[in-house]
Each structure stands twice: as structure tokens, then as C-alpha cells.
Amino acid sequence: MLRWLRGFVLPGVACQKDEDDLRYEILFQDLDSDGDGLVNIVELQEGLKNWGLSSGQNSEE
């Protein structure tokens, strides 16, 4: 029974992980505007502003 359940549940979990990884990769690429593989504070603030989100302190309203 456990073997059947494991085969039924785990492939779905693996698929969800792949989808999550893809979402994070797209998010990161969107934030990394200069393509250096890092997201600095300016890129993060600009990304949040572009998405219509507040970046916290000193955010423009």
C-alpha cells in the first residue's frame, strides 16, 4: 500500500517543484535587469515598482 501511495503522490510533488523552480527563475530574470546573475537593491526596488508594489521605506505613493 505504501509503495502504491508513494508512486501516486511523489510524481505530483516533483512536477510542482519543477513549476515552482520555473516561476522563481522567471522572477529572478525579470529582476536581474543588467544580467549579471545578481539582484541588487536598485534592481529589486525597480522591479517592485514596475509590478506596482511598495518597496518599503521611502517608497513613492
N, CA, C and O atoms as a Tripos MOL2 file, in Angstrom:
@<TRIPOS>MOLECULE
protein
  244   243    61     0     0
PROTEIN
NO_CHARGES

@<TRIPOS>ATOM
      1 N           0.8240   -1.2050    0.0000 N.3       1 MET1
      2 CA          0.0000    0.0000    0.0000 C.3       1 MET1
      3 C           0.8630    1.2610    0.0000 C.2       1 MET1
      4 O           0.6100    2.1950   -0.7620 O.2       1 MET1
      5 N           1.8840    1.2810    0.8620 N.am      2 LEU2
      6 CA          2.7610    2.4440    0.9380 C.3       2 LEU2
      7 C           3.4770    2.6780   -0.3890 C.2       2 LEU2
      8 O           3.6200    3.8190   -0.8280 O.2       2 LEU2
      9 N           3.9200    1.6120   -1.0170 N.am      3 ARG3
     10 CA          4.6130    1.7330   -2.3000 C.3       3 ARG3
     11 C           3.6810    2.3400   -3.3520 C.2       3 ARG3
     12 O           4.1040    3.1930   -4.1330 O.2       3 ARG3
     13 N           2.4290    1.9100   -3.3760 N.am      4 TRP4
     14 CA          1.4520    2.4540   -4.3280 C.3       4 TRP4
     15 C           1.2030    3.9290   -4.0470 C.2       4 TRP4
     16 O           1.1620    4.7450   -4.9670 O.2       4 TRP4
     17 N           1.0370    4.2650   -2.7710 N.am      5 LEU5
     18 CA          0.7830    5.6470   -2.3830 C.3       5 LEU5
     19 C           1.9700    6.5350   -2.7420 C.2       5 LEU5
     20 O           1.7850    7.6420   -3.2480 O.2       5 LEU5
     21 N           3.1750    6.0630   -2.4860 N.am      6 ARG6
     22 CA          4.3750    6.8280   -2.8130 C.3       6 ARG6
     23 C           4.4380    7.1020   -4.3140 C.2       6 ARG6
     24 O           4.7550    8.2180   -4.7230 O.2       6 ARG6
     25 N           4.1430    6.1100   -5.1290 N.am      7 GLY7
     26 CA          4.1530    6.2950   -6.5730 C.3       7 GLY7
     27 C           3.0630    7.2330   -7.0530 C.2       7 GLY7
     28 O           3.2150    7.8920   -8.0820 O.2       7 GLY7
     29 N           1.9800    7.2960   -6.3230 N.am      8 PHE8
     30 CA          0.8690    8.1640   -6.6930 C.3       8 PHE8
     31 C           1.1250    9.6150   -6.3030 C.2       8 PHE8
     32 O           0.7900   10.5240   -7.0610 O.2       8 PHE8
     33 N           1.7100    9.8410   -5.1430 N.am      9 VAL9
     34 CA          1.8770   11.1910   -4.6050 C.3       9 VAL9
     35 C           3.1540   11.8620   -5.0960 C.2       9 VAL9
     36 O           3.1100   13.0260   -5.4920 O.2       9 VAL9
     37 N           4.2650   11.1830   -5.0830 N.am     10 LEU10
     38 CA          5.5520   11.8190   -5.3640 C.3      10 LEU10
     39 C           5.6860   12.4170   -6.7590 C.2      10 LEU10
     40 O           6.2540   13.5040   -6.8740 O.2      10 LEU10
     41 N           5.2030   11.7860   -7.8260 N.am     11 PRO11
     42 CA          5.3330   12.4420   -9.1290 C.3      11 PRO11
     43 C           4.6570   13.8070   -9.1700 C.2      11 PRO11
     44 O           5.1660   14.7220   -9.8180 O.2      11 PRO11
     45 N           3.5390   13.9620   -8.5020 N.am     12 GLY12
     46 CA          2.8670   15.2580   -8.4450 C.3      12 GLY12
     47 C           3.6930   16.2870   -7.7110 C.2      12 GLY12
     48 O           3.7400   17.4510   -8.1090 O.2      12 GLY12
     49 N           4.3400   15.8700   -6.6480 N.am     13 VAL13
     50 CA          5.1960   16.7710   -5.8820 C.3      13 VAL13
     51 C           6.3870   17.1880   -6.7300 C.2      13 VAL13
     52 O           6.7680   18.3590   -6.7230 O.2      13 VAL13
     53 N           6.9760   16.2590   -7.4540 N.am     14 ALA14
     54 CA          8.1160   16.5780   -8.3100 C.3      14 ALA14
     55 C           7.7130   17.5610   -9.3960 C.2      14 ALA14
     56 O           8.4720   18.4770   -9.7120 O.2      14 ALA14
     57 N           6.5410   17.3840   -9.9640 N.am     15 CYS15
     58 CA          6.0460   18.2870  -11.0020 C.3      15 CYS15
     59 C           5.8260   19.6800  -10.4290 C.2      15 CYS15
     60 O           6.1670   20.6720  -11.0740 O.2      15 CYS15
     61 N           5.2660   19.7710   -9.2340 N.am     16 GLN16
     62 CA          5.0350   21.0590   -8.5840 C.3      16 GLN16
     63 C           6.3630   21.7630   -8.3390 C.2      16 GLN16
     64 O           6.4660   22.9760   -8.5230 O.2      16 GLN16
     65 N           7.3880   21.0030   -7.9230 N.am     17 LYS17
     66 CA          8.7030   21.5870   -7.6780 C.3      17 LYS17
     67 C           9.2700   22.1700   -8.9650 C.2      17 LYS17
     68 O           9.8380   23.2620   -8.9470 O.2      17 LYS17
     69 N           9.1280   21.4640  -10.0790 N.am     18 ASP18
     70 CA          9.6120   21.9670  -11.3620 C.3      18 ASP18
     71 C           8.9080   23.2650  -11.7400 C.2      18 ASP18
     72 O           9.5450   24.1990  -12.2280 O.2      18 ASP18
     73 N           7.6030   23.3260  -11.5170 N.am     19 GLU19
     74 CA          6.8450   24.5430  -11.8260 C.3      19 GLU19
     75 C           7.2860   25.6970  -10.9340 C.2      19 GLU19
     76 O           7.4260   26.8280  -11.4020 O.2      19 GLU19
     77 N           7.5050   25.4160   -9.6530 N.am     20 ASP20
     78 CA          7.9720   26.4500   -8.7290 C.3      20 ASP20
     79 C           9.3470   26.9570   -9.1390 C.2      20 ASP20
     80 O           9.5930   28.1640   -9.1360 O.2      20 ASP20
     81 N          10.2520   26.0310   -9.4940 N.am     21 ASP21
     82 CA         11.5900   26.4310   -9.9280 C.3      21 ASP21
     83 C          11.5170   27.3310  -11.1510 C.2      21 ASP21
     84 O          12.2470   28.3180  -11.2390 O.2      21 ASP21
     85 N          10.6490   27.0030  -12.0900 N.am     22 LEU22
     86 CA         10.4990   27.8120  -13.2920 C.3      22 LEU22
     87 C           9.9730   29.2020  -12.9520 C.2      22 LEU22
     88 O          10.4400   30.1970  -13.5050 O.2      22 LEU22
     89 N           9.0080   29.2720  -12.0470 N.am     23 ARG23
     90 CA          8.4710   30.5770  -11.6340 C.3      23 ARG23
     91 C           9.5530   31.4390  -10.9970 C.2      23 ARG23
     92 O           9.6590   32.6280  -11.2980 O.2      23 ARG23
     93 N          10.3670   30.8340  -10.1060 N.am     24 TYR24
     94 CA         11.4380   31.5850   -9.4570 C.3      24 TYR24
     95 C          12.4920   32.0290  -10.4670 C.2      24 TYR24
     96 O          13.0300   33.1300  -10.3540 O.2      24 TYR24
     97 N          12.7890   31.1910  -11.4440 N.am     25 GLU25
     98 CA         13.7640   31.5530  -12.4680 C.3      25 GLU25
     99 C          13.2740   32.7460  -13.2880 C.2      25 GLU25
    100 O          14.0400   33.6690  -13.5600 O.2      25 GLU25
    101 N          12.0100   32.7290  -13.6780 N.am     26 ILE26
    102 CA         11.4310   33.8390  -14.4400 C.3      26 ILE26
    103 C          11.4160   35.1070  -13.6000 C.2      26 ILE26
    104 O          11.7460   36.1850  -14.0950 O.2      26 ILE26
    105 N          11.0370   34.9880  -12.3370 N.am     27 LEU27
    106 CA         11.0330   36.1250  -11.4200 C.3      27 LEU27
    107 C          12.4340   36.7100  -11.3000 C.2      27 LEU27
    108 O          12.6070   37.9260  -11.3930 O.2      27 LEU27
    109 N          13.4290   35.8620  -11.0960 N.am     28 PHE28
    110 CA         14.8040   36.3240  -10.9550 C.3      28 PHE28
    111 C          15.2810   37.0220  -12.2230 C.2      28 PHE28
    112 O          15.8820   38.0940  -12.1500 O.2      28 PHE28
    113 N          15.0210   36.4310  -13.3700 N.am     29 GLN29
    114 CA         15.4470   37.0320  -14.6300 C.3      29 GLN29
    115 C          14.7920   38.3860  -14.8440 C.2      29 GLN29
    116 O          15.4090   39.2960  -15.3960 O.2      29 GLN29
    117 N          13.5560   38.5220  -14.4130 N.am     30 ASP30
    118 CA         12.8590   39.7970  -14.5330 C.3      30 ASP30
    119 C          13.4990   40.8540  -13.6360 C.2      30 ASP30
    120 O          13.6110   42.0140  -14.0310 O.2      30 ASP30
    121 N          13.9140   40.4670  -12.4450 N.am     31 LEU31
    122 CA         14.5390   41.4130  -11.5230 C.3      31 LEU31
    123 C          15.9750   41.7450  -11.9130 C.2      31 LEU31
    124 O          16.4070   42.8830  -11.7320 O.2      31 LEU31
    125 N          16.7150   40.7930  -12.4380 N.am     32 ASP32
    126 CA         18.1320   40.9750  -12.7790 C.3      32 ASP32
    127 C          18.2570   41.7330  -14.0980 C.2      32 ASP32
    128 O          18.5820   41.1510  -15.1330 O.2      32 ASP32
    129 N          17.9980   43.0290  -14.0470 N.am     33 SER33
    130 CA         17.9060   43.8240  -15.2780 C.3      33 SER33
    131 C          19.2320   43.9620  -16.0200 C.2      33 SER33
    132 O          19.2290   44.1200  -17.2410 O.2      33 SER33
    133 N          20.3710   43.9070  -15.3140 N.am     34 ASP34
    134 CA         21.6490   44.0340  -16.0120 C.3      34 ASP34
    135 C          22.2580   42.6830  -16.3860 C.2      34 ASP34
    136 O          23.3150   42.6330  -17.0150 O.2      34 ASP34
    137 N          21.5990   41.5930  -16.0040 N.am     35 GLY35
    138 CA         22.0200   40.2570  -16.4140 C.3      35 GLY35
    139 C          23.3070   39.7550  -15.7860 C.2      35 GLY35
    140 O          23.9500   38.8620  -16.3380 O.2      35 GLY35
    141 N          23.7030   40.3130  -14.6340 N.am     36 ASP36
    142 CA         24.9530   39.8900  -14.0110 C.3      36 ASP36
    143 C          24.8010   38.6870  -13.0820 C.2      36 ASP36
    144 O          25.7780   38.2470  -12.4760 O.2      36 ASP36
    145 N          23.5860   38.1520  -12.9650 N.am     37 GLY37
    146 CA         23.3540   36.9960  -12.1110 C.3      37 GLY37
    147 C          23.1040   37.3430  -10.6580 C.2      37 GLY37
    148 O          23.0040   36.4570   -9.8090 O.2      37 GLY37
    149 N          23.0030   38.6330  -10.3710 N.am     38 LEU38
    150 CA         22.7300   39.1150   -9.0200 C.3      38 LEU38
    151 C          21.5880   40.1160   -9.0760 C.2      38 LEU38
    152 O          21.3940   40.7910  -10.0860 O.2      38 LEU38
    153 N          20.8370   40.2090   -7.9920 N.am     39 VAL39
    154 CA         19.7900   41.2250   -7.8960 C.3      39 VAL39
    155 C          20.2020   42.1750   -6.7820 C.2      39 VAL39
    156 O          20.1820   41.8120   -5.6060 O.2      39 VAL39
    157 N          20.5770   43.4010   -7.1610 N.am     40 ASN40
    158 CA         20.9580   44.3830   -6.1460 C.3      40 ASN40
    159 C          19.7230   45.1440   -5.6750 C.2      40 ASN40
    160 O          18.6230   44.9370   -6.1870 O.2      40 ASN40
    161 N          19.9120   46.0170   -4.7060 N.am     41 ILE41
    162 CA         18.7820   46.7110   -4.0990 C.3      41 ILE41
    163 C          18.0590   47.6000   -5.1060 C.2      41 ILE41
    164 O          16.8350   47.7150   -5.0600 O.2      41 ILE41
    165 N          18.8020   48.2280   -6.0130 N.am     42 VAL42
    166 CA         18.1810   49.0970   -7.0180 C.3      42 VAL42
    167 C          17.3090   48.2680   -7.9570 C.2      42 VAL42
    168 O          16.1880   48.6670   -8.2730 O.2      42 VAL42
    169 N          17.8130   47.1210   -8.4030 N.am     43 GLU43
    170 CA         17.0270   46.2520   -9.2800 C.3      43 GLU43
    171 C          15.7750   45.7480   -8.5640 C.2      43 GLU43
    172 O          14.7020   45.6640   -9.1620 O.2      43 GLU43
    173 N          15.9190   45.4140   -7.2830 N.am     44 LEU44
    174 CA         14.7700   44.9540   -6.5120 C.3      44 LEU44
    175 C          13.7280   46.0580   -6.3800 C.2      44 LEU44
    176 O          12.5370   45.8160   -6.5790 O.2      44 LEU44
    177 N          14.1690   47.2640   -6.0470 N.am     45 GLN45
    178 CA         13.2350   48.3850   -5.9090 C.3      45 GLN45
    179 C          12.5440   48.6950   -7.2330 C.2      45 GLN45
    180 O          11.3360   48.9260   -7.2620 O.2      45 GLN45
    181 N          13.2990   48.7000   -8.3240 N.am     46 GLU46
    182 CA         12.7120   48.9610   -9.6440 C.3      46 GLU46
    183 C          11.7230   47.8640  -10.0280 C.2      46 GLU46
    184 O          10.6530   48.1470  -10.5660 O.2      46 GLU46
    185 N          12.0830   46.6110   -9.7500 N.am     47 GLY47
    186 CA         11.1840   45.5030  -10.0580 C.3      47 GLY47
    187 C           9.8820   45.6070   -9.2910 C.2      47 GLY47
    188 O           8.8080   45.4060   -9.8580 O.2      47 GLY47
    189 N           9.9660   45.9180   -8.0090 N.am     48 LEU48
    190 CA          8.7550   46.0780   -7.2000 C.3      48 LEU48
    191 C           7.9130   47.2340   -7.7120 C.2      48 LEU48
    192 O           6.6880   47.1410   -7.7800 O.2      48 LEU48
    193 N           8.5820   48.3280   -8.0730 N.am     49 LYS49
    194 CA          7.8590   49.4920   -8.6010 C.3      49 LYS49
    195 C           7.1660   49.1400   -9.9190 C.2      49 LYS49
    196 O           6.0190   49.5280  -10.1400 O.2      49 LYS49
    197 N           7.8530   48.4150  -10.7840 N.am     50 ASN50
    198 CA          7.2680   48.0060  -12.0680 C.3      50 ASN50
    199 C           6.0620   47.0970  -11.8880 C.2      50 ASN50
    200 O           5.1460   47.1030  -12.7100 O.2      50 ASN50
    201 N           6.0610   46.3160  -10.8120 N.am     51 TRP51
    202 CA          4.9470   45.4110  -10.5330 C.3      51 TRP51
    203 C           3.8530   46.0910   -9.7290 C.2      51 TRP51
    204 O           2.8380   45.4740   -9.4040 O.2      51 TRP51
    205 N           4.0590   47.3710   -9.4070 N.am     52 GLY52
    206 CA          3.0510   48.1110   -8.6520 C.3      52 GLY52
    207 C           3.0550   47.8040   -7.1670 C.2      52 GLY52
    208 O           2.0410   47.9710   -6.4890 O.2      52 GLY52
    209 N           4.2040   47.3520   -6.6560 N.am     53 LEU53
    210 CA          4.3260   47.0140   -5.2400 C.3      53 LEU53
    211 C           5.2260   48.0190   -4.5390 C.2      53 LEU53
    212 O           6.1080   48.6100   -5.1610 O.2      53 LEU53
    213 N           5.0050   48.2110   -3.2620 N.am     54 SER54
    214 CA          5.8150   49.1170   -2.4590 C.3      54 SER54
    215 C           7.1180   48.4380   -2.0710 C.2      54 SER54
    216 O           7.1400   47.2370   -1.8020 O.2      54 SER54
    217 N           8.1980   49.2000   -2.0430 N.am     55 SER55
    218 CA          9.4840   48.6500   -1.6240 C.3      55 SER55
    219 C           9.8080   49.0000   -0.1820 C.2      55 SER55
    220 O          10.9450   48.8110    0.2520 O.2      55 SER55
    221 N           8.8440   49.5030    0.5670 N.am     56 GLY56
    222 CA          9.0640   49.7760    1.9850 C.3      56 GLY56
    223 C           9.4190   51.2230    2.2410 C.2      56 GLY56
    224 O           8.7220   52.1300    1.7860 O.2      56 GLY56
    225 N          10.5080   51.4440    2.9730 N.am     57 GLN57
    226 CA         10.9250   52.7950    3.3320 C.3      57 GLN57
    227 C          11.1450   53.6490    2.0940 C.2      57 GLN57
    228 O          11.6560   53.1820    1.0750 O.2      57 GLN57
    229 N          10.7520   54.8980    2.2060 N.am     58 ASN58
    230 CA         10.9480   55.8920    1.1440 C.3      58 ASN58
    231 C          10.2830   55.5200   -0.1710 C.2      58 ASN58
    232 O          10.7000   55.9950   -1.2280 O.2      58 ASN58
    233 N           9.2750   54.6930   -0.1260 N.am     59 SER59
    234 CA          8.5860   54.3370   -1.3680 C.3      59 SER59
    235 C           7.6740   55.4790   -1.7890 C.2      59 SER59
    236 O           7.0610   56.1540   -0.9620 O.2      59 SER59
    237 N           7.6050   55.6680   -3.0710 N.am     60 GLU60
    238 CA          6.7580   56.7340   -3.6090 C.3      60 GLU60
    239 C           5.3160   56.2550   -3.6360 C.2      60 GLU60
    240 O           5.0380   55.0930   -3.9350 O.2      60 GLU60
    241 N           4.4110   57.1550   -3.3240 N.am     61 GLU61
    242 CA          2.9950   56.7810   -3.3380 C.3      61 GLU61
    243 C           2.2970   57.4350   -4.4940 C.2      61 GLU61
    244 O           1.0960   57.2440   -4.6790 O.2      61 GLU61
@<TRIPOS>BOND
     1     1     2 1
     2     2     3 1
     3     3     4 2
     4     3     5 am
     5     5     6 1
     6     6     7 1
     7     7     8 2
     8     7     9 am
     9     9    10 1
    10    10    11 1
    11    11    12 2
    12    11    13 am
    13    13    14 1
    14    14    15 1
    15    15    16 2
    16    15    17 am
    17    17    18 1
    18    18    19 1
    19    19    20 2
    20    19    21 am
    21    21    22 1
    22    22    23 1
    23    23    24 2
    24    23    25 am
    25    25    26 1
    26    26    27 1
    27    27    28 2
    28    27    29 am
    29    29    30 1
    30    30    31 1
    31    31    32 2
    32    31    33 am
    33    33    34 1
    34    34    35 1
    35    35    36 2
    36    35    37 am
    37    37    38 1
    38    38    39 1
    39    39    40 2
    40    39    41 am
    41    41    42 1
    42    42    43 1
    43    43    44 2
    44    43    45 am
    45    45    46 1
    46    46    47 1
    47    47    48 2
    48    47    49 am
    49    49    50 1
    50    50    51 1
    51    51    52 2
    52    51    53 am
    53    53    54 1
    54    54    55 1
    55    55    56 2
    56    55    57 am
    57    57    58 1
    58    58    59 1
    59    59    60 2
    60    59    61 am
    61    61    62 1
    62    62    63 1
    63    63    64 2
    64    63    65 am
    65    65    66 1
    66    66    67 1
    67    67    68 2
    68    67    69 am
    69    69    70 1
    70    70    71 1
    71    71    72 2
    72    71    73 am
    73    73    74 1
    74    74    75 1
    75    75    76 2
    76    75    77 am
    77    77    78 1
    78    78    79 1
    79    79    80 2
    80    79    81 am
    81    81    82 1
    82    82    83 1
    83    83    84 2
    84    83    85 am
    85    85    86 1
    86    86    87 1
    87    87    88 2
    88    87    89 am
    89    89    90 1
    90    90    91 1
    91    91    92 2
    92    91    93 am
    93    93    94 1
    94    94    95 1
    95    95    96 2
    96    95    97 am
    97    97    98 1
    98    98    99 1
    99    99   100 2
   100    99   101 am
   101   101   102 1
   102   102   103 1
   103   103   104 2
   104   103   105 am
   105   105   106 1
   106   106   107 1
   107   107   108 2
   108   107   109 am
   109   109   110 1
   110   110   111 1
   111   111   112 2
   112   111   113 am
   113   113   114 1
   114   114   115 1
   115   115   116 2
   116   115   117 am
   117   117   118 1
   118   118   119 1
   119   119   120 2
   120   119   121 am
   121   121   122 1
   122   122   123 1
   123   123   124 2
   124   123   125 am
   125   125   126 1
   126   126   127 1
   127   127   128 2
   128   127   129 am
   129   129   130 1
   130   130   131 1
   131   131   132 2
   132   131   133 am
   133   133   134 1
   134   134   135 1
   135   135   136 2
   136   135   137 am
   137   137   138 1
   138   138   139 1
   139   139   140 2
   140   139   141 am
   141   141   142 1
   142   142   143 1
   143   143   144 2
   144   143   145 am
   145   145   146 1
   146   146   147 1
   147   147   148 2
   148   147   149 am
   149   149   150 1
   150   150   151 1
   151   151   152 2
   152   151   153 am
   153   153   154 1
   154   154   155 1
   155   155   156 2
   156   155   157 am
   157   157   158 1
   158   158   159 1
   159   159   160 2
   160   159   161 am
   161   161   162 1
   162   162   163 1
   163   163   164 2
   164   163   165 am
   165   165   166 1
   166   166   167 1
   167   167   168 2
   168   167   169 am
   169   169   170 1
   170   170   171 1
   171   171   172 2
   172   171   173 am
   173   173   174 1
   174   174   175 1
   175   175   176 2
   176   175   177 am
   177   177   178 1
   178   178   179 1
   179   179   180 2
   180   179   181 am
   181   181   182 1
   182   182   183 1
   183   183   184 2
   184   183   185 am
   185   185   186 1
   186   186   187 1
   187   187   188 2
   188   187   189 am
   189   189   190 1
   190   190   191 1
   191   191   192 2
   192   191   193 am
   193   193   194 1
   194   194   195 1
   195   195   196 2
   196   195   197 am
   197   197   198 1
   198   198   199 1
   199   199   200 2
   200   199   201 am
   201   201   202 1
   202   202   203 1
   203   203   204 2
   204   203   205 am
   205   205   206 1
   206   206   207 1
   207   207   208 2
   208   207   209 am
   209   209   210 1
   210   210   211 1
   211   211   212 2
   212   211   213 am
   213   213   214 1
   214   214   215 1
   215   215   216 2
   216   215   217 am
   217   217   218 1
   218   218   219 1
   219   219   220 2
   220   219   221 am
   221   221   222 1
   222   222   223 1
   223   223   224 2
   224   223   225 am
   225   225   226 1
   226   226   227 1
   227   227   228 2
   228   227   229 am
   229   229   230 1
   230   230   231 1
   231   231   232 2
   232   231   233 am
   233   233   234 1
   234   234   235 1
   235   235   236 2
   236   235   237 am
   237   237   238 1
   238   238   239 1
   239   239   240 2
   240   239   241 am
   241   241   242 1
   242   242   243 1
   243   243   244 2
@<TRIPOS>SUBSTRUCTURE
     1 MET1         2 RESIDUE 1 A MET
     2 LEU2         6 RESIDUE 1 A LEU
     3 ARG3        10 RESIDUE 1 A ARG
     4 TRP4        14 RESIDUE 1 A TRP
     5 LEU5        18 RESIDUE 1 A LEU
     6 ARG6        22 RESIDUE 1 A ARG
     7 GLY7        26 RESIDUE 1 A GLY
     8 PHE8        30 RESIDUE 1 A PHE
     9 VAL9        34 RESIDUE 1 A VAL
    10 LEU10       38 RESIDUE 1 A LEU
    11 PRO11       42 RESIDUE 1 A PRO
    12 GLY12       46 RESIDUE 1 A GLY
    13 VAL13       50 RESIDUE 1 A VAL
    14 ALA14       54 RESIDUE 1 A ALA
    15 CYS15       58 RESIDUE 1 A CYS
    16 GLN16       62 RESIDUE 1 A GLN
    17 LYS17       66 RESIDUE 1 A LYS
    18 ASP18       70 RESIDUE 1 A ASP
    19 GLU19       74 RESIDUE 1 A GLU
    20 ASP20       78 RESIDUE 1 A ASP
    21 ASP21       82 RESIDUE 1 A ASP
    22 LEU22       86 RESIDUE 1 A LEU
    23 ARG23       90 RESIDUE 1 A ARG
    24 TYR24       94 RESIDUE 1 A TYR
    25 GLU25       98 RESIDUE 1 A GLU
    26 ILE26      102 RESIDUE 1 A ILE
    27 LEU27      106 RESIDUE 1 A LEU
    28 PHE28      110 RESIDUE 1 A PHE
    29 GLN29      114 RESIDUE 1 A GLN
    30 ASP30      118 RESIDUE 1 A ASP
    31 LEU31      122 RESIDUE 1 A LEU
    32 ASP32      126 RESIDUE 1 A ASP
    33 SER33      130 RESIDUE 1 A SER
    34 ASP34      134 RESIDUE 1 A ASP
    35 GLY35      138 RESIDUE 1 A GLY
    36 ASP36      142 RESIDUE 1 A ASP
    37 GLY37      146 RESIDUE 1 A GLY
    38 LEU38      150 RESIDUE 1 A LEU
    39 VAL39      154 RESIDUE 1 A VAL
    40 ASN40      158 RESIDUE 1 A ASN
    41 ILE41      162 RESIDUE 1 A ILE
    42 VAL42      166 RESIDUE 1 A VAL
    43 GLU43      170 RESIDUE 1 A GLU
    44 LEU44      174 RESIDUE 1 A LEU
    45 GLN45      178 RESIDUE 1 A GLN
    46 GLU46      182 RESIDUE 1 A GLU
    47 GLY47      186 RESIDUE 1 A GLY
    48 LEU48      190 RESIDUE 1 A LEU
    49 LYS49      194 RESIDUE 1 A LYS
    50 ASN50      198 RESIDUE 1 A ASN
    51 TRP51      202 RESIDUE 1 A TRP
    52 GLY52      206 RESIDUE 1 A GLY
    53 LEU53      210 RESIDUE 1 A LEU
    54 SER54      214 RESIDUE 1 A SER
    55 SER55      218 RESIDUE 1 A SER
    56 GLY56      222 RESIDUE 1 A GLY
    57 GLN57      226 RESIDUE 1 A GLN
    58 ASN58      230 RESIDUE 1 A ASN
    59 SER59      234 RESIDUE 1 A SER
    60 GLU60      238 RESIDUE 1 A GLU
    61 GLU61      242 RESIDUE 1 A GLU
